[in-house]
């Protein structure tokens, strides 16, 4: 797909580091599957991946976690 940010590059399958802040939680997930622009590096995640990451953040926030850095693992 054409990048909607730079409008120059095409996106390619790659990996992204996602940082989510929720209440007192900061969750960093490295290596999440994403489409990455070959020109500007903008990262696009699929809806399913986003839903999974938000669910993980919700669980960690309920558990009282403040900071968590992890590698992405498919559910």
Protein Blocks (a to p, Z undefined) as FASTA:
>chain_A
ZZfklomaccddddddddddehjbccddehiacdddfklopacddfklmmmmmmmmmmmm
mnopabdcdddddZZ
